[in-house]
Amino acid sequence: MPSGRSAGSAPARKTSKRWLGALAAAVVVIVAVGAAAFFYLSRDGGENSPEAQIRTSVTSFTEALASGDLATLRSSSCGDLATYYRDIPDAEFADVHRVAVEQGNVPVMEGIDAVQITGDTAIAQIIAYTEANPNERSPRTFDLRLEDETWKVC
């Protein structure tokens, strides 16, 4: 049984790329959910209402995800998502984003089913699909948290 490391590095690299692709696809879904939340919430209040603020934050986040704008993703996220965007190298994120776009894994938001705000947290539930599987619609949850008077996607 060979014990060389070079033989094991190729599958590890493939697994890493697949994991990054799956993570990028998840991020894209979150962006799509945010865009739906924005449009739904824009109908439910004034420009300074929490719903309008959430809509603006989600829209900014989803547009950044769709375009691969890592700086905006870093500034508009919180929790584990913020940690991911902070720690991923720019070039690695660009590769993950490129693969997600090429594979049609960037989510498309069909609409928002519900939005609930509880204190400094909010949840938006949307229906989304990907270009790779346009007939497979599924509910997705978009979590937000109010940090320093700004709603961020977690």
C-alpha positions as CSV (number, residue, x, y, z in Angstrom):
1,M,0.0,0.0,0.0
2,P,1.7,3.3,-1.1
3,S,2.2,5.9,1.6
4,G,3.1,8.9,-0.5
5,R,1.4,12.2,0.3
6,S,1.2,13.4,-3.3
7,A,-1.4,10.7,-4.2
8,G,-3.7,11.9,-1.3
9,S,-3.4,15.6,-2.1
10,A,-5.4,15.5,-5.3
11,P,-8.6,14.0,-3.7
12,A,-8.2,16.4,-0.8
13,R,-8.0,19.3,-3.2
14,K,-11.1,18.1,-5.1
15,T,-12.9,17.7,-1.8
16,S,-11.9,21.2,-0.8
17,K,-13.1,22.7,-4.1
18,R,-16.4,20.8,-3.8
19,W,-16.8,22.1,-0.3
20,L,-16.0,25.6,-1.3
21,G,-18.4,25.3,-4.2
22,A,-21.2,24.1,-1.9
23,L,-20.4,26.9,0.5
24,A,-20.5,29.4,-2.3
25,A,-23.8,28.0,-3.5
26,A,-25.2,28.4,0.1
27,V,-24.0,32.0,0.2
28,V,-25.7,32.7,-3.2
29,V,-28.9,31.3,-1.8
30,I,-28.7,33.7,1.1
31,V,-28.2,36.6,-1.2
32,A,-31.3,35.6,-3.2
33,V,-33.3,35.3,-0.1
34,G,-32.2,38.8,0.9
35,A,-33.3,40.3,-2.4
36,A,-36.7,38.8,-1.9
37,A,-36.9,40.1,1.6
38,F,-36.0,43.5,0.3
39,F,-38.8,43.6,-2.2
40,Y,-41.3,42.3,0.2
41,L,-40.3,44.5,3.0
42,S,-40.3,47.6,0.8
43,R,-44.0,47.4,0.6
44,D,-44.4,47.2,4.4
45,G,-43.4,50.6,5.9
46,G,-41.6,53.8,5.6
47,E,-38.0,54.3,4.7
48,N,-36.9,54.4,8.3
49,S,-38.9,51.4,9.5
50,P,-37.1,48.3,10.6
51,E,-38.6,46.5,7.6
52,A,-37.1,49.1,5.2
53,Q,-33.7,48.9,7.0
54,I,-33.8,45.1,6.7
55,R,-34.7,45.3,3.0
56,T,-31.8,47.7,2.4
57,S,-29.4,45.5,4.2
58,V,-30.6,42.3,2.5
59,T,-30.5,43.9,-0.9
60,S,-27.0,45.1,-0.4
61,F,-25.9,41.7,0.8
62,T,-27.6,39.8,-2.1
63,E,-26.3,42.2,-4.7
64,A,-22.8,41.7,-3.3
65,L,-23.2,37.9,-3.3
66,A,-24.4,37.9,-6.9
67,S,-21.5,40.1,-8.1
68,G,-18.8,38.6,-5.9
69,D,-18.2,41.8,-3.9
70,L,-16.3,40.4,-0.9
71,A,-15.8,43.7,0.8
72,T,-19.5,44.4,1.0
73,L,-20.2,40.8,2.1
74,R,-17.7,41.3,4.9
75,S,-19.3,44.5,6.1
76,S,-22.9,43.4,5.8
77,S,-22.7,40.0,7.6
78,C,-22.5,38.8,11.2
79,G,-21.8,35.7,13.2
80,D,-20.4,32.6,11.4
81,L,-21.1,34.1,8.0
82,A,-19.0,37.2,8.9
83,T,-16.2,34.9,10.2
84,Y,-16.2,33.0,6.9
85,Y,-16.0,36.1,4.8
86,R,-13.4,37.7,7.0
87,D,-11.2,34.6,6.9
88,I,-11.5,33.5,3.3
89,P,-8.7,34.8,1.1
90,D,-9.9,37.1,-1.7
91,A,-8.5,34.8,-4.5
92,E,-10.1,31.8,-2.9
93,F,-13.5,33.5,-2.7
94,A,-13.2,34.6,-6.3
95,D,-12.7,31.0,-7.3
96,V,-15.7,29.8,-5.2
97,H,-17.9,32.5,-6.7
98,R,-16.8,31.8,-10.2
99,V,-17.6,28.1,-9.8
100,A,-21.0,28.8,-8.3
101,V,-21.9,31.1,-11.2
102,E,-20.6,28.6,-13.8
103,Q,-22.5,25.7,-12.3
104,G,-25.7,27.8,-12.0
105,N,-25.8,27.5,-8.2
106,V,-26.4,31.1,-7.6
107,P,-29.9,31.2,-6.0
108,V,-32.8,33.0,-7.5
109,M,-35.4,34.3,-5.1
110,E,-38.9,33.8,-6.2
111,G,-40.6,35.5,-3.3
112,I,-40.8,36.1,0.5
113,D,-43.3,34.0,2.4
114,A,-42.8,35.7,5.8
115,V,-40.8,38.2,7.7
116,Q,-40.6,38.3,11.5
117,I,-38.8,40.8,13.6
118,T,-38.1,40.1,17.3
119,G,-36.1,42.8,19.0
120,D,-32.7,42.9,17.5
121,T,-33.1,39.8,15.3
122,A,-35.2,39.1,12.2
123,I,-36.0,36.1,10.0
124,A,-37.1,36.2,6.4
125,Q,-38.4,33.0,4.8
126,I,-38.2,32.9,1.0
127,I,-38.7,30.5,-1.9
128,A,-35.7,30.1,-4.0
129,Y,-34.3,28.1,-6.9
130,T,-31.1,27.9,-8.9
131,E,-30.5,28.3,-12.6
132,A,-29.2,24.7,-12.6
133,N,-32.5,23.4,-11.2
134,P,-35.2,26.0,-12.0
135,N,-38.1,23.5,-11.2
136,E,-36.8,22.7,-7.7
137,R,-38.1,25.5,-5.5
138,S,-37.5,25.3,-1.8
139,P,-38.0,27.5,1.3
140,R,-34.9,29.2,2.6
141,T,-34.4,31.1,5.8
142,F,-32.5,34.4,6.0
143,D,-31.4,35.4,9.5
144,L,-30.5,39.0,10.4
145,R,-29.2,40.8,13.5
146,L,-29.2,44.4,14.4
147,E,-25.6,45.5,15.2
148,D,-24.6,49.1,15.8
149,E,-27.9,50.3,14.3
150,T,-27.4,48.3,11.1
151,W,-29.2,45.1,10.1
152,K,-26.7,42.4,9.1
153,V,-27.1,38.9,7.5
154,C,-26.0,36.1,9.8
